[in-house]
């Protein structure tokens, strides 16, 4: 994909088609990570000149940031030190049902299965490049857009099965160009266990985004009279297994979005540039896929070394967001030119809406 950059085992921005096999590292550890976007009833003239108070409200009601391992203070990244809101608590039985079915189908609970993560992380943002944004489209309509995945559960699943694939390959591992390309074949029990675990993570990730949207909508409803969502929610994974692409192929997308004919998709830029709502063109040469964003041109370490705070402030002018050193690695200069990326994939997707963010919450 045109946004591709280095990644463990498989580059971010890769689409891999295999027969009767899957590479866990070609999905990664943020399984089900993806985007959600929806148009609202608001127009730019409904918004106050200063959006700082609204950003603070969203940050207060959606846990974000790194989850602490040794808790010496309140954990901002999860619900376990706060009251879990009702709309999240109501999902507990659904999540437990997923785990119960996994236990029945796979003959027990694997090491990755940690019941602490699912409910305490549901409806939380995470860190890194995950975000919640308010954007304006080409007609100044306000959109809500957010980016997150399966949080702790996906990390546990991905790490467990990447290591399990290496272990089960045994002596064959040495023949691979990269040990992180270890794969599972469909005649292994671990293959079936992994696919079921990934399916749970993908469902969880989508539900996680829905719960965050509910929290944001609640705060928007308190801030603006007669606020509502006016169109169907668009939701798309970009780290996942496409179980339905073809009977004889297993498609993994790591930093890539399904772009089947007329399928809706979301391609974000960076926290200071444009994002796009698109429809797929169904290009079989890309396995009906497109980029998941702009893609990095600097590692996080290099971004922190090379980008100054002054440059970050300049590049995020007009956006209500963090303007400090904590987000330098997510600054626009760390990413490719989204317009060039979109030009490179005009045979994969057709742009439906162009969005420009006006508020950004980063983990």
Secondary structure by P-SEA (a helix, b strand, c coil): ccccccccccccbbbbbbccccccccccccccccccccccccccccccccaaaaaaaaaaaccccccccccccccccccccccccaaaaaaaaaaaaaaaaaaaaacccccccccccccccccccccccccccccccccbbbbbbbcccccaaaaaaaaaaaaaaaaaacccccccccccccccccccaaaaaaaaaaaaaaaaaaaaaaaaaaaaaaaaaaacccccccccbbbbbcccccccccccbbbbbccbbbbcccbbbbbbccccbbbbbbbbcccccccccccccccccccaaaaaacccaaaaaaaacccccccccccccccccccccaaaaaaaccccccccbbbbbcbbbcc
